[in-house]
Every structure is written in C-alpha cells, then in structure tokens.
Amino acid sequence: MSEMEEDGTVIARRFTSFPVEEDRFNSILHEIRKAHSASFCKTHRLNRYADNYNEALSIKTASAIVKIAAEFSCDAIVMENLRKQKGKKYGSKAMRLVLWRKSDIAKRVERLAHSRGIRFSTVCAWNTSRLAYDGSGLVIRDPGNHSLCTFSTGKKYNCDLSASYNIGARYFAREIWKSLPEKAASTLKAKVPELWYGAHCTLSTLRDLYAVKDELPELSSDCSVEVHSLPSKEATGITQPEGSSIYN
C-alpha cells in the first residue's frame, strides 16, 4: 500500500499480509488436491470449508485496508478495477485464481470506506504492474520471485509498489484533465501524450503533467480546482499483492 499526494509525492508505503491465515488456506487447498487425486473421494465438505475460510480472509483484508486508510487520514481509497475479469484459469495457480475474491474485497472496502466518510474509486488495471513507475517502459519479472521486477534501466524494485504508484497516478491524472475545459484538456494531452490512453499512464506521467501545468499559466488555475482533496494511489494509498491501493 502507498500513500501519495496529488502531485505524485509518495509519503508512506506499507505491506499488508496475513501469513498464518494464508498458510492455513494453502493447506486446505492441498487437502482438496489430494482428495481430487482419489477416484471416488468427494470434496463437498472441504470445498465449503475453503469457501468459508476464504471469505473470512477477504473480510480481514478489507478491514485492514480501510483501517490503514483511516490511520493516514486518507480522503479516498483507489483500487484496480478487476470486477469484470472473467475466463477460464489455467496452470498450477488456477485454483488460487478462481478463489481470489477480488470483487468481494473491493465491495467490502467500498462499504467500509463510505461508512468512515472516505471516498472509493477504481482505475483501469491494464499495465499497472507491467509498466515501470519511472516511465522507463516494460518491466521483467524475476523468475524466482514474481513480486520483484527489473526495469529497463537495470533497477530492481518491488512490483506491487510500482503498481500502486501507477494506480494513484492514474487516478489523479484522470481527475485533473477531466475537470478542465475541452481546449485546456487538449493542450494538456498534446504536451503529455500518455493521457490519451489511460493504460499507458504511470507515476512519471503525473509528474510530467504537473511540470506542464506549471509551464502553462492558462492551465494552472484550472488544474488546481478538482484536486485539492482528491486521493492518489501514492499519496495515501494502500497496495496489496493484488494491486489494490489507498490514497489521500
């Protein structure tokens, strides 16, 4: 998770995990796989147990996200929009992906955030972890540890943190240029081409946007209207391994 200001300044970063619960959940999944290998073994009881345990884990995750957002006095929580991802899952991690309660976590975070007076928003999930936050291009995942990646510049960084920066930057960039008049927005997009396609927006894009805003006086007053208290992924954002974030 990352806490970010509207100009892209990262204030704080934090990782949230529940190792005991995750280990227990992995053990349940292993028991289900062993039961499937037996010809006539039924797994209804194990499946219900896994579903209930997974639901409890999602509740705990959502509560932790909102708690940290409240601790940082965040104005908003921003997450990737993963609710419409469908399709058959393949590979050794297929069961984990099927049981990934991404939509449930997002809904619970939204309800809890609203109950605390915190706004909730989502951004396009494409390329958030695939693109380096510094604008250097595509990253290469570490084969031995997929939570780490290497930028094209040779820099090694945590993939989740880089994704959280991009999520927050996309939120702030979207709120800035959408609040502008058409002419001013076109001028801004001409100066920062990545704004035309949100899936290419990174933290570097947000910083370029602010640099252009300072260079163009006619944009300065417009750009400051909608952003005075809007959240960004890095400002007060919380990022999980799935890529969710909280912003201030």
C-alpha positions as CSV (number, residue, x, y, z in Angstrom):
1,M,0.0,0.0,0.0
2,S,1.2,3.5,-0.8
3,E,0.3,7.0,0.5
4,M,0.6,9.6,-2.2
5,E,-0.1,13.3,-2.6
6,E,-1.8,14.8,-5.7
7,D,1.5,15.9,-7.2
8,G,2.9,12.3,-7.1
9,T,4.9,12.6,-3.9
10,V,4.9,9.3,-2.1
11,I,4.5,9.9,1.7
12,A,4.4,6.3,3.0
13,R,4.4,2.7,2.0
14,R,3.2,-0.4,3.8
15,F,2.8,-4.1,3.1
16,T,-0.2,-6.0,4.5
17,S,-0.2,-9.8,4.7
18,F,-1.7,-12.5,6.9
19,P,0.9,-15.3,6.8
20,V,-0.8,-17.6,9.3
21,E,-4.2,-17.4,7.5
22,E,-2.5,-17.8,4.1
23,D,-0.6,-20.9,5.2
24,R,-3.7,-22.4,6.6
25,F,-5.6,-21.7,3.4
26,N,-2.8,-23.2,1.3
27,S,-3.0,-26.4,3.5
28,I,-6.8,-26.6,2.8
29,L,-6.2,-26.3,-1.0
30,H,-3.5,-29.0,-0.7
31,E,-6.0,-31.3,1.0
32,I,-8.5,-30.6,-1.8
33,R,-6.0,-31.6,-4.4
34,K,-5.1,-34.8,-2.6
35,A,-8.8,-35.6,-2.4
36,H,-9.2,-35.0,-6.1
37,S,-6.5,-37.4,-6.9
38,A,-8.5,-40.2,-5.2
39,S,-11.0,-41.7,-7.7
40,F,-14.1,-41.7,-5.5
41,C,-13.3,-39.2,-2.9
42,K,-15.9,-36.4,-2.5
43,T,-14.8,-32.9,-1.6
44,H,-18.0,-31.1,-0.7
45,R,-17.0,-30.6,2.9
46,L,-13.5,-29.4,2.0
47,N,-14.9,-27.0,-0.6
48,R,-17.3,-25.4,1.8
49,Y,-14.5,-25.1,4.4
50,A,-12.3,-23.4,1.8
51,D,-15.0,-21.0,0.7
52,N,-15.8,-20.0,4.3
53,Y,-12.2,-19.6,5.2
54,N,-11.5,-17.6,2.1
55,E,-14.5,-15.3,2.9
56,A,-13.1,-14.7,6.4
57,L,-9.7,-13.8,4.9
58,S,-11.3,-11.3,2.5
59,I,-13.2,-9.6,5.3
60,K,-9.9,-9.3,7.3
61,T,-8.1,-7.9,4.2
62,A,-10.8,-5.3,3.5
63,S,-10.9,-4.2,7.2
64,A,-7.1,-3.8,7.2
65,I,-7.1,-1.7,4.1
66,V,-9.7,0.7,5.4
67,K,-8.1,0.8,8.9
68,I,-4.8,1.9,7.4
69,A,-6.5,4.5,5.2
70,A,-8.2,5.9,8.3
71,E,-4.9,5.9,10.1
72,F,-3.3,8.1,7.4
73,S,-6.5,10.3,7.2
74,C,-7.0,9.4,3.6
75,D,-9.5,11.2,1.5
76,A,-10.0,8.3,-0.8
77,I,-9.2,4.7,-1.5
78,V,-8.2,3.8,-5.1
79,M,-8.0,0.2,-6.4
80,E,-7.7,-1.5,-9.7
81,N,-11.0,-2.3,-11.4
82,L,-10.9,-6.1,-11.5
83,R,-14.6,-6.9,-11.2
84,K,-15.2,-7.8,-14.8
85,Q,-12.2,-10.1,-15.3
86,K,-13.6,-13.5,-16.5
87,G,-12.4,-16.5,-18.4
88,K,-11.1,-20.0,-17.6
89,K,-8.0,-20.2,-15.5
90,Y,-5.1,-22.5,-16.3
91,G,-1.9,-23.6,-14.8
92,S,-0.7,-24.6,-11.3
93,K,-2.3,-21.5,-9.8
94,A,-5.7,-21.9,-11.4
95,M,-7.4,-22.9,-8.1
96,R,-5.9,-19.9,-6.3
97,L,-7.1,-17.5,-9.1
98,V,-10.6,-19.0,-9.1
99,L,-10.9,-18.5,-5.4
100,W,-9.4,-15.0,-5.5
101,R,-12.2,-12.8,-4.1
102,K,-11.2,-9.6,-5.8
103,S,-14.7,-8.3,-6.4
104,D,-15.8,-9.2,-2.8
105,I,-12.8,-7.4,-1.3
106,A,-13.5,-4.3,-3.5
107,K,-17.2,-4.2,-2.5
108,R,-16.3,-4.6,1.2
109,V,-13.7,-1.9,1.0
110,E,-16.1,0.4,-0.7
111,R,-18.8,-0.1,2.0
112,L,-16.4,0.3,4.9
113,A,-14.8,3.3,3.3
114,H,-18.1,5.1,2.9
115,S,-19.1,4.3,6.5
116,R,-16.0,6.2,7.6
117,G,-16.5,9.1,5.2
118,I,-13.7,8.0,2.8
119,R,-14.3,8.1,-0.9
120,F,-13.7,5.0,-3.1
121,S,-12.7,4.9,-6.7
122,T,-11.2,2.4,-9.3
123,V,-8.9,2.8,-12.3
124,C,-8.0,0.8,-15.3
125,A,-6.0,-2.3,-14.3
126,W,-4.1,-2.7,-17.6
127,N,-0.3,-2.4,-17.3
128,T,-0.3,-1.1,-13.8
129,S,2.4,-3.7,-12.8
130,R,3.7,-4.2,-16.3
131,L,4.9,-0.7,-16.7
132,A,7.7,0.8,-14.6
133,Y,6.5,3.8,-12.5
134,D,9.5,5.9,-13.7
135,G,8.3,5.8,-17.3
136,S,11.2,3.5,-18.5
137,G,8.8,1.0,-20.1
138,L,8.0,-2.6,-19.6
139,V,9.4,-4.5,-16.6
140,I,10.8,-8.0,-16.4
141,R,9.6,-10.2,-13.6
142,D,12.1,-12.1,-11.5
143,P,11.7,-15.8,-12.4
144,G,12.3,-16.9,-8.8
145,N,10.3,-14.2,-7.1
146,H,7.4,-12.7,-9.1
147,S,7.0,-9.9,-6.5
148,L,10.2,-8.4,-7.8
149,C,10.9,-6.9,-11.2
150,T,13.7,-5.3,-13.1
151,F,13.2,-2.0,-15.0
152,S,14.8,-1.5,-18.5
153,T,17.3,0.8,-16.7
154,G,18.5,-2.2,-14.6
155,K,16.9,-1.0,-11.4
156,K,15.3,-3.7,-9.3
157,Y,12.0,-2.9,-7.5
158,N,9.0,-4.4,-5.8
159,C,6.4,-5.0,-8.5
160,D,3.4,-4.3,-6.1
161,L,4.8,-0.9,-5.0
162,S,5.5,0.1,-8.6
163,A,1.9,-0.9,-9.5
164,S,0.5,1.1,-6.5
165,Y,2.3,4.2,-7.7
166,N,0.8,3.8,-11.2
167,I,-2.7,3.3,-9.8
168,G,-2.5,6.5,-7.7
169,A,-1.0,8.5,-10.6
170,R,-3.9,7.3,-13.0
171,Y,-6.5,8.5,-10.5
172,F,-5.0,12.0,-10.1
173,A,-4.2,12.4,-13.8
174,R,-7.8,11.4,-14.7
175,E,-9.3,13.8,-12.2
176,I,-7.1,16.7,-13.3
177,W,-7.7,16.6,-17.1
178,K,-11.4,15.7,-16.8
179,S,-12.0,18.8,-14.8
180,L,-10.5,21.0,-17.5
181,P,-12.3,22.7,-20.3
182,E,-12.0,21.0,-23.7
183,K,-9.4,23.3,-25.1
184,A,-7.2,23.2,-22.0
185,A,-7.5,19.4,-21.8
186,S,-6.5,19.1,-25.4
187,T,-3.5,21.3,-24.8
188,L,-2.5,19.2,-21.8
189,K,-2.8,15.9,-23.7
190,A,-0.7,17.3,-26.5
191,K,2.0,18.0,-24.0
192,V,1.6,14.7,-22.2
193,P,0.6,12.1,-24.9
194,E,0.2,9.3,-22.3
195,L,-3.0,10.9,-21.1
196,W,-4.8,9.9,-24.3
197,Y,-4.7,6.3,-23.3
198,G,-5.1,5.6,-19.6
199,A,-3.5,2.2,-19.7
200,H,-0.1,3.9,-20.5
201,C,-0.3,6.3,-17.6
202,T,2.4,5.9,-14.9
203,L,3.7,8.0,-12.0
204,S,6.1,9.6,-14.4
205,T,3.1,10.8,-16.5
206,L,1.6,12.5,-13.4
207,R,4.8,14.3,-12.7
208,D,5.1,15.4,-16.4
209,L,1.6,16.7,-16.2
210,Y,2.4,18.9,-13.2
211,A,5.5,20.1,-14.9
212,V,3.5,21.1,-18.0
213,K,0.8,22.7,-15.7
214,D,3.5,25.0,-14.2
215,E,4.8,25.9,-17.6
216,L,1.4,26.9,-19.0
217,P,-0.2,29.6,-16.9
218,E,-3.6,29.2,-18.5
219,L,-3.7,25.6,-17.1
220,S,-2.6,26.4,-13.6
221,S,-5.8,27.7,-12.3
222,D,-7.9,25.0,-14.0
223,C,-5.8,22.1,-12.8
224,S,-6.0,23.1,-9.1
225,V,-9.8,23.1,-8.9
226,E,-10.7,19.5,-8.6
227,V,-7.6,18.1,-7.0
228,H,-7.4,20.0,-3.7
229,S,-8.5,16.9,-1.7
230,L,-8.6,14.1,-4.2
231,P,-6.8,10.9,-3.5
232,S,-4.0,9.3,-5.3
233,K,-2.6,5.8,-5.1
234,E,0.7,7.0,-3.8
235,A,-0.5,9.8,-1.6
236,T,-2.5,7.8,0.8
237,G,-2.8,4.5,-1.0
238,I,-2.7,1.0,0.2
239,T,-1.4,-1.6,-2.2
240,Q,-1.8,-5.3,-1.8
241,P,-0.2,-8.1,-3.8
242,E,-3.3,-8.0,-6.0
243,G,-2.6,-4.4,-6.7
244,S,-5.2,-2.5,-4.7
245,S,-4.3,0.9,-3.2
246,I,-5.4,3.6,-0.9
247,Y,-4.9,7.3,-1.4
248,N,-5.1,10.6,0.4
